[in-house]
Amino acid sequence: MNKILYFLVFVLIVIVSLQIVFCSGEFDASSVVSSVTDGDTFETTSEGTVRLADIDAPEYYEYGYQAARDFLISLIYGKAVYLDIDDIYRTGTYGRLICVAYVNYNSTHYLNVNKALLVEDYTEISNYDNEFSPYT
């Protein structure tokens, strides 16, 4: 009995910490990831370049770049992503879509990619001017 209880608590902690969410109608677009530029930017087959909202990953010349990029690749490369696009500006300085991205976690839940990168300590919060709040 104790093992089952511990397992259920563990599953609950994982769901909360990675911000796994139920299916919702908040997605503005979906596409397949065709390449990953770095730990916070990727290309899609139909939506163009996506910059993950309110997080900042190391640049190619900084420590942690390859680890952040590799982790993002493991989460999204070749997979369908569901994008919540910023309603205020839509795109950032370089014409990239500003988004919170989600991938399928299982048949009823999605994984918040932005949050997963933060939780696993590959990125840090950068609270840019957009509709999203990295603190909620």
Steps between C-alpha positions, in 0.01 A plus 500: 500500500780744588669437164183594314461817706862600439459435128185715482671784685797474263274517194321803643831678562614431144174630355513820705872565454503458122167679454332216318159631401172352388400547139376853452381724221766767560724397211526749214697277263669165467790383287782247488845603621752481215812627681616637834720809496585517870336446838218749440454522122386255235368474144169346401374366169205738469525781757860612453738583783380480859661672799384354831345772713656635819794263524862551403740221406878536465630626164727278286815651655378460860530210742186285496406572137538143375326344801200736467478442124527121542226498762269704278576264210405203718168666585383627163709408193286334232192523720180698475506811718196697606561872526340763718611810308540836673177697452665839556788506249484156330866531392816631662789715383628247245159406357476176698167388648500548877334193651444262781543161336344168595560142389293189559577342835237228472154466345341759731784732610757735351846593629578873528839515323593843639437382855686171449814690390478714814432210736795304364719813538597538133357852480421789727203733522509817290175688545459665159214732410228263375174344614672223697621500858787263574407505868158339458 
